[in-house]
């Protein structure tokens, strides 16, 4: 019978058999899939797994803390956090093109990851050991979409962690490859992962960089983080998390409009709310968030976030719009 406990046990046994006495790395994105995959492999091989979390400075408020504190507390996993904000923002300076942003982030992600490999090996490097396995949170829909094959084929089409080290020649461990999202969440709860992590909405590997239309700067990221946190808080407290697949909050950094606040004229940026309902992100409908909730979010964002004087709602389904703006 299908219970989360049975599935977890079976998956842990499979991983133990696959990896044997070897070493594995798992890149955590802060998302559900990599967290559950990492937690399963940790149960299977303990300290022979090293989890890697690259803080590229493009994360939402509280995400780093959630991985560093809550994930580690729940799993006991060995974690290496890479402080790469300066590096990433340096390379992103002056770049507005969405594909260019993605390329830079993917490339820098691989570099950060490579730096960590030797650190993760530690003393074992002296014994001539290498890291053989890379843990991936690939789900069944991803497998189907990319033609069903196991191996490295998934990496390119689903750059879930912002681009993965193709040239490092790891063998893949994909413990979730037969599961759907809701099953992954059930297994995550079974493994004791925190609810905020298990229930988290999807968030793209390139992070907030693809939610700033225009150049990515630290100031703009800070501003977007504030707006995003307000939207998340209010949608959650209105009890809407179950209806909303995800709600990108987008900063139109290249756009300004005239406003009035207090007794002064403002010339600030718009924030776009993009709440969508979806089964699998392939298609989506815009979520009919109640007006009262939109009103609270709009008032709070324009009052609390500097340089933002307008909040707009995206009422486009997918297709023709994508979920993200870039
Ligand atoms: P779109 O915008 O294509 O998004 O409708 C579909 C789903 O994919 C996520 N997304 C990404 N995830 N790297 C990721 O890991 C990316 O470059 C990327 N772009 C979009 C998006 O958040 C949505 O869930």
Boltz pocket constraint, residues with backbone or C-beta under 6 A from the ligand:
constraints:
  - pocket:
      binder: B
      contacts: [[A, 102], [A, 158], [A, 159], [A, 160], [A, 161], [A, 162], [A, 202], [A, 203], [A, 204], [A, 205], [A, 206], [A, 246], [A, 281], [A, 282], [A, 318], [A, 321], [A, 322], [A, 323], [A, 324], [A, 325], [A, 326]]
      max_distance: 6.0
